Amino acid sequence: MAWDMTRARLAVDIGGTFTDLALWLDGQRFSAKVLTTASAPEQGVMTGVDLILGRAKLEPRDFA
């Protein structure tokens, strides 16, 4: 499927227990919730990005 990447939006909310992510892409929404690592919150973000891209059947290179 061809996506218009200029219309993609990614939101991230890092909380004390969970990190929530939402991806809006051409009118579709994908979401993910992962555990937050308090000492390294970026780990939850990266895990969530991998998960949400998988659900959207995308790869990081699709956004280049």
PDB file with one MODEL, atoms N, CA, C and O in Angstrom:
MODEL        1
ATOM      1  N   MET A   1       0.849  -1.182   0.000  1.00  0.00           N
ATOM      2  CA  MET A   1       0.000   0.000   0.000  1.00  0.00           C
ATOM      3  C   MET A   1       0.890   1.239   0.000  1.00  0.00           C
ATOM      4  O   MET A   1       1.883   1.288   0.726  1.00  0.00           O
ATOM      5  N   ALA A   2       0.550   2.214  -0.787  1.00  0.00           N
ATOM      6  CA  ALA A   2       1.318   3.455  -0.850  1.00  0.00           C
ATOM      7  C   ALA A   2       0.739   4.461   0.138  1.00  0.00           C
ATOM      8  O   ALA A   2      -0.459   4.745   0.114  1.00  0.00           O
ATOM      9  N   TRP A   3       1.584   4.992   0.997  1.00  0.00           N
ATOM     10  CA  TRP A   3       1.179   5.976   1.994  1.00  0.00           C
ATOM     11  C   TRP A   3       1.759   7.331   1.641  1.00  0.00           C
ATOM     12  O   TRP A   3       2.865   7.415   1.106  1.00  0.00           O
ATOM     13  N   ASP A   4       1.033   8.378   1.932  1.00  0.00           N
ATOM     14  CA  ASP A   4       1.536   9.744   1.800  1.00  0.00           C
ATOM     15  C   ASP A   4       2.191  10.110   3.125  1.00  0.00           C
ATOM     16  O   ASP A   4       1.505  10.522   4.061  1.00  0.00           O
ATOM     17  N   MET A   5       3.513   9.965   3.213  1.00  0.00           N
ATOM     18  CA  MET A   5       4.222  10.171   4.475  1.00  0.00           C
ATOM     19  C   MET A   5       4.215  11.630   4.918  1.00  0.00           C
ATOM     20  O   MET A   5       4.539  11.912   6.071  1.00  0.00           O
ATOM     21  N   THR A   6       3.860  12.556   4.048  1.00  0.00           N
ATOM     22  CA  THR A   6       3.762  13.949   4.474  1.00  0.00           C
ATOM     23  C   THR A   6       2.550  14.155   5.370  1.00  0.00           C
ATOM     24  O   THR A   6       2.419  15.198   6.011  1.00  0.00           O
ATOM     25  N   ARG A   7       1.673  13.176   5.417  1.00  0.00           N
ATOM     26  CA  ARG A   7       0.473  13.278   6.245  1.00  0.00           C
ATOM     27  C   ARG A   7       0.549  12.397   7.482  1.00  0.00           C
ATOM     28  O   ARG A   7      -0.473  12.158   8.125  1.00  0.00           O
ATOM     29  N   ALA A   8       1.725  11.913   7.828  1.00  0.00           N
ATOM     30  CA  ALA A   8       1.903  11.048   8.995  1.00  0.00           C
ATOM     31  C   ALA A   8       2.159  11.895  10.236  1.00  0.00           C
ATOM     32  O   ALA A   8       2.865  12.901  10.174  1.00  0.00           O
ATOM     33  N   ARG A   9       1.576  11.478  11.373  1.00  0.00           N
ATOM     34  CA  ARG A   9       1.792  12.136  12.661  1.00  0.00           C
ATOM     35  C   ARG A   9       1.988  11.060  13.720  1.00  0.00           C
ATOM     36  O   ARG A   9       1.235  10.087  13.776  1.00  0.00           O
ATOM     37  N   LEU A  10       2.994  11.238  14.551  1.00  0.00           N
ATOM     38  CA  LEU A  10       3.271  10.304  15.633  1.00  0.00           C
ATOM     39  C   LEU A  10       3.222  11.063  16.949  1.00  0.00           C
ATOM     40  O   LEU A  10       3.884  12.089  17.102  1.00  0.00           O
ATOM     41  N   ALA A  11       2.440  10.563  17.898  1.00  0.00           N
ATOM     42  CA  ALA A  11       2.356  11.161  19.230  1.00  0.00           C
ATOM     43  C   ALA A  11       2.864  10.146  20.252  1.00  0.00           C
ATOM     44  O   ALA A  11       2.584   8.951  20.149  1.00  0.00           O
ATOM     45  N   VAL A  12       3.612  10.636  21.235  1.00  0.00           N
ATOM     46  CA  VAL A  12       4.170   9.779  22.282  1.00  0.00           C
ATOM     47  C   VAL A  12       3.887  10.416  23.634  1.00  0.00           C
ATOM     48  O   VAL A  12       4.107  11.613  23.824  1.00  0.00           O
ATOM     49  N   ASP A  13       3.398   9.610  24.573  1.00  0.00           N
ATOM     50  CA  ASP A  13       3.169  10.058  25.948  1.00  0.00           C
ATOM     51  C   ASP A  13       3.926   9.111  26.875  1.00  0.00           C
ATOM     52  O   ASP A  13       3.548   7.949  27.028  1.00  0.00           O
ATOM     53  N   ILE A  14       4.991   9.611  27.489  1.00  0.00           N
ATOM     54  CA  ILE A  14       5.787   8.803  28.414  1.00  0.00           C
ATOM     55  C   ILE A  14       5.236   9.009  29.810  1.00  0.00           C
ATOM     56  O   ILE A  14       5.298  10.110  30.358  1.00  0.00           O
ATOM     57  N   GLY A  15       4.702   7.955  30.376  1.00  0.00           N
ATOM     58  CA  GLY A  15       4.167   8.015  31.729  1.00  0.00           C
ATOM     59  C   GLY A  15       5.042   7.231  32.688  1.00  0.00           C
ATOM     60  O   GLY A  15       6.039   6.636  32.281  1.00  0.00           O
ATOM     61  N   GLY A  16       4.677   7.229  33.940  1.00  0.00           N
ATOM     62  CA  GLY A  16       5.449   6.532  34.959  1.00  0.00           C
ATOM     63  C   GLY A  16       5.427   5.026  34.814  1.00  0.00           C
ATOM     64  O   GLY A  16       6.387   4.353  35.189  1.00  0.00           O
ATOM     65  N   THR A  17       4.341   4.487  34.275  1.00  0.00           N
ATOM     66  CA  THR A  17       4.215   3.042  34.111  1.00  0.00           C
ATOM     67  C   THR A  17       4.218   2.629  32.649  1.00  0.00           C
ATOM     68  O   THR A  17       4.869   1.652  32.277  1.00  0.00           O
ATOM     69  N   PHE A  18       3.490   3.371  31.818  1.00  0.00           N
ATOM     70  CA  PHE A  18       3.364   3.014  30.408  1.00  0.00           C
ATOM     71  C   PHE A  18       3.774   4.167  29.500  1.00  0.00           C
ATOM     72  O   PHE A  18       3.671   5.337  29.867  1.00  0.00           O
ATOM     73  N   THR A  19       4.237   3.812  28.320  1.00  0.00           N
ATOM     74  CA  THR A  19       4.476   4.762  27.244  1.00  0.00           C
ATOM     75  C   THR A  19       3.446   4.449  26.166  1.00  0.00           C
ATOM     76  O   THR A  19       3.371   3.323  25.674  1.00  0.00           O
ATOM     77  N   ASP A  20       2.658   5.451  25.808  1.00  0.00           N
ATOM     78  CA  ASP A  20       1.613   5.286  24.796  1.00  0.00           C
ATOM     79  C   ASP A  20       2.026   5.992  23.514  1.00  0.00           C
ATOM     80  O   ASP A  20       2.581   7.090  23.544  1.00  0.00           O
ATOM     81  N   LEU A  21       1.748   5.350  22.395  1.00  0.00           N
ATOM     82  CA  LEU A  21       2.059   5.927  21.091  1.00  0.00           C
ATOM     83  C   LEU A  21       0.833   5.838  20.202  1.00  0.00           C
ATOM     84  O   LEU A  21       0.071   4.874  20.272  1.00  0.00           O
ATOM     85  N   ALA A  22       0.649   6.846  19.370  1.00  0.00           N
ATOM     86  CA  ALA A  22      -0.421   6.846  18.378  1.00  0.00           C
ATOM     87  C   ALA A  22       0.151   7.357  17.066  1.00  0.00           C
ATOM     88  O   ALA A  22       0.858   8.364  17.036  1.00  0.00           O
ATOM     89  N   LEU A  23      -0.158   6.659  15.988  1.00  0.00           N
ATOM     90  CA  LEU A  23       0.289   7.042  14.654  1.00  0.00           C
ATOM     91  C   LEU A  23      -0.943   7.285  13.803  1.00  0.00           C
ATOM     92  O   LEU A  23      -1.792   6.407  13.650  1.00  0.00           O
ATOM     93  N   TRP A  24      -1.031   8.496  13.249  1.00  0.00           N
ATOM     94  CA  TRP A  24      -2.101   8.830  12.306  1.00  0.00           C
ATOM     95  C   TRP A  24      -1.484   8.872  10.928  1.00  0.00           C
ATOM     96  O   TRP A  24      -0.477   9.545  10.708  1.00  0.00           O
ATOM     97  N   LEU A  25      -2.087   8.152  10.000  1.00  0.00           N
ATOM     98  CA  LEU A  25      -1.522   8.036   8.669  1.00  0.00           C
ATOM     99  C   LEU A  25      -2.647   7.922   7.653  1.00  0.00           C
ATOM    100  O   LEU A  25      -3.344   6.909   7.596  1.00  0.00           O
ATOM    101  N   ASP A  26      -2.818   8.959   6.859  1.00  0.00           N
ATOM    102  CA  ASP A  26      -3.852   8.967   5.815  1.00  0.00           C
ATOM    103  C   ASP A  26      -5.219   8.534   6.346  1.00  0.00           C
ATOM    104  O   ASP A  26      -5.902   7.717   5.729  1.00  0.00           O
ATOM    105  N   GLY A  27      -5.609   9.083   7.486  1.00  0.00           N
ATOM    106  CA  GLY A  27      -6.935   8.799   8.037  1.00  0.00           C
ATOM    107  C   GLY A  27      -7.034   7.525   8.853  1.00  0.00           C
ATOM    108  O   GLY A  27      -8.107   7.216   9.370  1.00  0.00           O
ATOM    109  N   GLN A  28      -5.947   6.776   8.984  1.00  0.00           N
ATOM    110  CA  GLN A  28      -5.952   5.568   9.814  1.00  0.00           C
ATOM    111  C   GLN A  28      -5.158   5.842  11.078  1.00  0.00           C
ATOM    112  O   GLN A  28      -4.200   6.615  11.069  1.00  0.00           O
ATOM    113  N   ARG A  29      -5.570   5.195  12.176  1.00  0.00           N
ATOM    114  CA  ARG A  29      -4.871   5.353  13.451  1.00  0.00           C
ATOM    115  C   ARG A  29      -4.372   3.998  13.914  1.00  0.00           C
ATOM    116  O   ARG A  29      -5.093   3.001  13.871  1.00  0.00           O
ATOM    117  N   PHE A  30      -3.135   3.983  14.354  1.00  0.00           N
ATOM    118  CA  PHE A  30      -2.518   2.798  14.931  1.00  0.00           C
ATOM    119  C   PHE A  30      -2.037   3.197  16.320  1.00  0.00           C
ATOM    120  O   PHE A  30      -1.618   4.336  16.524  1.00  0.00           O
ATOM    121  N   SER A  31      -2.092   2.276  17.274  1.00  0.00           N
ATOM    122  CA  SER A  31      -1.664   2.623  18.627  1.00  0.00           C
ATOM    123  C   SER A  31      -0.851   1.491  19.236  1.00  0.00           C
ATOM    124  O   SER A  31      -0.913   0.341  18.803  1.00  0.00           O
ATOM    125  N   ALA A  32      -0.082   1.863  20.263  1.00  0.00           N
ATOM    126  CA  ALA A  32       0.728   0.891  21.001  1.00  0.00           C
ATOM    127  C   ALA A  32       0.891   1.385  22.429  1.00  0.00           C
ATOM    128  O   ALA A  32       0.912   2.589  22.686  1.00  0.00           O
ATOM    129  N   LYS A  33       1.005   0.448  23.348  1.00  0.00           N
ATOM    130  CA  LYS A  33       1.243   0.745  24.772  1.00  0.00           C
ATOM    131  C   LYS A  33       2.316  -0.224  25.238  1.00  0.00           C
ATOM    132  O   LYS A  33       2.167  -1.439  25.107  1.00  0.00           O
ATOM    133  N   VAL A  34       3.396   0.319  25.781  1.00  0.00           N
ATOM    134  CA  VAL A  34       4.505  -0.500  26.268  1.00  0.00           C
ATOM    135  C   VAL A  34       4.897  -0.014  27.658  1.00  0.00           C
ATOM    136  O   VAL A  34       4.557   1.099  28.060  1.00  0.00           O
ATOM    137  N   LEU A  35       5.609  -0.853  28.378  1.00  0.00           N
ATOM    138  CA  LEU A  35       6.088  -0.457  29.705  1.00  0.00           C
ATOM    139  C   LEU A  35       7.167   0.617  29.584  1.00  0.00           C
ATOM    140  O   LEU A  35       7.992   0.587  28.670  1.00  0.00           O
ATOM    141  N   THR A  36       7.147   1.557  30.513  1.00  0.00           N
ATOM    142  CA  THR A  36       8.177   2.586  30.588  1.00  0.00           C
ATOM    143  C   THR A  36       9.327   2.073  31.442  1.00  0.00           C
ATOM    144  O   THR A  36       9.104   1.491  32.504  1.00  0.00           O
ATOM    145  N   THR A  37      10.536   2.284  30.989  1.00  0.00           N
ATOM    146  CA  THR A  37      11.729   1.988  31.780  1.00  0.00           C
ATOM    147  C   THR A  37      12.143   3.307  32.431  1.00  0.00           C
ATOM    148  O   THR A  37      12.635   4.209  31.753  1.00  0.00           O
ATOM    149  N   ALA A  38      11.947   3.417  33.737  1.00  0.00           N
ATOM    150  CA  ALA A  38      12.166   4.695  34.424  1.00  0.00           C
ATOM    151  C   ALA A  38      13.582   5.233  34.234  1.00  0.00           C
ATOM    152  O   ALA A  38      13.766   6.440  34.082  1.00  0.00           O
ATOM    153  N   SER A  39      14.573   4.362  34.241  1.00  0.00           N
ATOM    154  CA  SER A  39      15.960   4.812  34.123  1.00  0.00           C
ATOM    155  C   SER A  39      16.359   5.134  32.679  1.00  0.00           C
ATOM    156  O   SER A  39      17.388   5.768  32.445  1.00  0.00           O
ATOM    157  N   ALA A  40      15.548   4.699  31.715  1.00  0.00           N
ATOM    158  CA  ALA A  40      15.856   4.948  30.299  1.00  0.00           C
ATOM    159  C   ALA A  40      14.545   5.008  29.512  1.00  0.00           C
ATOM    160  O   ALA A  40      14.226   4.072  28.778  1.00  0.00           O
ATOM    161  N   PRO A  41      13.777   6.104  29.655  1.00  0.00           N
ATOM    162  CA  PRO A  41      12.465   6.176  29.009  1.00  0.00           C
ATOM    163  C   PRO A  41      12.516   6.054  27.489  1.00  0.00           C
ATOM    164  O   PRO A  41      11.517   5.697  26.864  1.00  0.00           O
ATOM    165  N   GLU A  42      13.672   6.346  26.886  1.00  0.00           N
ATOM    166  CA  GLU A  42      13.782   6.221  25.430  1.00  0.00           C
ATOM    167  C   GLU A  42      13.634   4.768  24.975  1.00  0.00           C
ATOM    168  O   GLU A  42      13.258   4.516  23.830  1.00  0.00           O
ATOM    169  N   GLN A  43      13.925   3.813  25.860  1.00  0.00           N
ATOM    170  CA  GLN A  43      13.756   2.408  25.502  1.00  0.00           C
ATOM    171  C   GLN A  43      12.295   2.086  25.203  1.00  0.00           C
ATOM    172  O   GLN A  43      11.996   1.381  24.239  1.00  0.00           O
ATOM    173  N   GLY A  44      11.390   2.601  26.026  1.00  0.00           N
ATOM    174  CA  GLY A  44       9.969   2.397  25.789  1.00  0.00           C
ATOM    175  C   GLY A  44       9.516   3.047  24.500  1.00  0.00           C
ATOM    176  O   GLY A  44       8.690   2.491  23.777  1.00  0.00           O
ATOM    177  N   VAL A  45      10.055   4.230  24.206  1.00  0.00           N
ATOM    178  CA  VAL A  45       9.705   4.927  22.964  1.00  0.00           C
ATOM    179  C   VAL A  45      10.141   4.098  21.763  1.00  0.00           C
ATOM    180  O   VAL A  45       9.360   3.890  20.834  1.00  0.00           O
ATOM    181  N   MET A  46      11.379   3.625  21.777  1.00  0.00           N
ATOM    182  CA  MET A  46      11.888   2.861  20.637  1.00  0.00           C
ATOM    183  C   MET A  46      11.160   1.529  20.483  1.00  0.00           C
ATOM    184  O   MET A  46      10.883   1.102  19.362  1.00  0.00           O
ATOM    185  N   THR A  47      10.848   0.871  21.594  1.00  0.00           N
ATOM    186  CA  THR A  47      10.086  -0.372  21.534  1.00  0.00           C
ATOM    187  C   THR A  47       8.698  -0.107  20.961  1.00  0.00           C
ATOM    188  O   THR A  47       8.202  -0.870  20.132  1.00  0.00           O
ATOM    189  N   GLY A  48       8.078   0.983  21.411  1.00  0.00           N
ATOM    190  CA  GLY A  48       6.754   1.347  20.917  1.00  0.00           C
ATOM    191  C   GLY A  48       6.755   1.713  19.441  1.00  0.00           C
ATOM    192  O   GLY A  48       5.832   1.356  18.709  1.00  0.00           O
ATOM    193  N   VAL A  49       7.788   2.422  19.003  1.00  0.00           N
ATOM    194  CA  VAL A  49       7.893   2.771  17.582  1.00  0.00           C
ATOM    195  C   VAL A  49       8.009   1.505  16.741  1.00  0.00           C
ATOM    196  O   VAL A  49       7.343   1.382  15.713  1.00  0.00           O
ATOM    197  N   ASP A  50       8.847   0.565  17.167  1.00  0.00           N
ATOM    198  CA  ASP A  50       8.955  -0.700  16.434  1.00  0.00           C
ATOM    199  C   ASP A  50       7.608  -1.406  16.358  1.00  0.00           C
ATOM    200  O   ASP A  50       7.224  -1.912  15.304  1.00  0.00           O
ATOM    201  N   LEU A  51       6.899  -1.437  17.470  1.00  0.00           N
ATOM    202  CA  LEU A  51       5.601  -2.111  17.534  1.00  0.00           C
ATOM    203  C   LEU A  51       4.568  -1.428  16.646  1.00  0.00           C
ATOM    204  O   LEU A  51       3.862  -2.097  15.891  1.00  0.00           O
ATOM    205  N   ILE A  52       4.473  -0.122  16.729  1.00  0.00           N
ATOM    206  CA  ILE A  52       3.457   0.604  15.969  1.00  0.00           C
ATOM    207  C   ILE A  52       3.748   0.565  14.465  1.00  0.00           C
ATOM    208  O   ILE A  52       2.824   0.479  13.657  1.00  0.00           O
ATOM    209  N   LEU A  53       5.021   0.628  14.092  1.00  0.00           N
ATOM    210  CA  LEU A  53       5.361   0.515  12.669  1.00  0.00           C
ATOM    211  C   LEU A  53       5.016  -0.877  12.146  1.00  0.00           C
ATOM    212  O   LEU A  53       4.552  -1.017  11.014  1.00  0.00           O
ATOM    213  N   GLY A  54       5.236  -1.890  12.952  1.00  0.00           N
ATOM    214  CA  GLY A  54       4.857  -3.249  12.559  1.00  0.00           C
ATOM    215  C   GLY A  54       3.358  -3.373  12.341  1.00  0.00           C
ATOM    216  O   GLY A  54       2.916  -4.015  11.388  1.00  0.00           O
ATOM    217  N   ARG A  55       2.580  -2.763  13.217  1.00  0.00           N
ATOM    218  CA  ARG A  55       1.116  -2.807  13.068  1.00  0.00           C
ATOM    219  C   ARG A  55       0.650  -2.084  11.811  1.00  0.00           C
ATOM    220  O   ARG A  55      -0.346  -2.461  11.195  1.00  0.00           O
ATOM    221  N   ALA A  56       1.390  -1.034  11.441  1.00  0.00           N
ATOM    222  CA  ALA A  56       1.044  -0.271  10.237  1.00  0.00           C
ATOM    223  C   ALA A  56       1.708  -0.860   8.984  1.00  0.00           C
ATOM    224  O   ALA A  56       1.538  -0.341   7.880  1.00  0.00           O
ATOM    225  N   LYS A  57       2.466  -1.947   9.169  1.00  0.00           N
ATOM    226  CA  LYS A  57       3.195  -2.586   8.076  1.00  0.00           C
ATOM    227  C   LYS A  57       4.151  -1.605   7.390  1.00  0.00           C
ATOM    228  O   LYS A  57       4.228  -1.533   6.163  1.00  0.00           O
ATOM    229  N   LEU A  58       4.877  -0.851   8.229  1.00  0.00           N
ATOM    230  CA  LEU A  58       5.848   0.133   7.759  1.00  0.00           C
ATOM    231  C   LEU A  58       7.219  -0.191   8.309  1.00  0.00           C
ATOM    232  O   LEU A  58       7.352  -0.947   9.271  1.00  0.00           O
ATOM    233  N   GLU A  59       8.231   0.382   7.699  1.00  0.00           N
ATOM    234  CA  GLU A  59       9.610   0.276   8.169  1.00  0.00           C
ATOM    235  C   GLU A  59      10.126   1.700   8.370  1.00  0.00           C
ATOM    236  O   GLU A  59       9.624   2.623   7.728  1.00  0.00           O
ATOM    237  N   PRO A  60      11.115   1.901   9.242  1.00  0.00           N
ATOM    238  CA  PRO A  60      11.644   3.252   9.430  1.00  0.00           C
ATOM    239  C   PRO A  60      12.069   3.917   8.109  1.00  0.00           C
ATOM    240  O   PRO A  60      11.915   5.128   7.948  1.00  0.00           O
ATOM    241  N   ARG A  61      12.593   3.137   7.182  1.00  0.00           N
ATOM    242  CA  ARG A  61      13.030   3.722   5.907  1.00  0.00           C
ATOM    243  C   ARG A  61      11.874   4.308   5.093  1.00  0.00           C
ATOM    244  O   ARG A  61      12.107   5.102   4.181  1.00  0.00           O
ATOM    245  N   ASP A  62      10.637   3.930   5.409  1.00  0.00           N
ATOM    246  CA  ASP A  62       9.482   4.474   4.708  1.00  0.00           C
ATOM    247  C   ASP A  62       9.299   5.962   4.989  1.00  0.00           C
ATOM    248  O   ASP A  62       8.583   6.648   4.259  1.00  0.00           O
ATOM    249  N   PHE A  63       9.947   6.468   6.051  1.00  0.00           N
ATOM    250  CA  PHE A  63       9.797   7.868   6.433  1.00  0.00           C
ATOM    251  C   PHE A  63      10.962   8.735   5.958  1.00  0.00           C
ATOM    252  O   PHE A  63      10.999   9.932   6.245  1.00  0.00           O
ATOM    253  N   ALA A  64      11.901   8.149   5.242  1.00  0.00           N
ATOM    254  CA  ALA A  64      13.069   8.912   4.769  1.00  0.00           C
ATOM    255  C   ALA A  64      12.711   9.811   3.610  1.00  0.00           C
ATOM    256  O   ALA A  64      13.572  10.522   3.091  1.00  0.00           O
TER     257      ALA A  64
ENDMDL
END
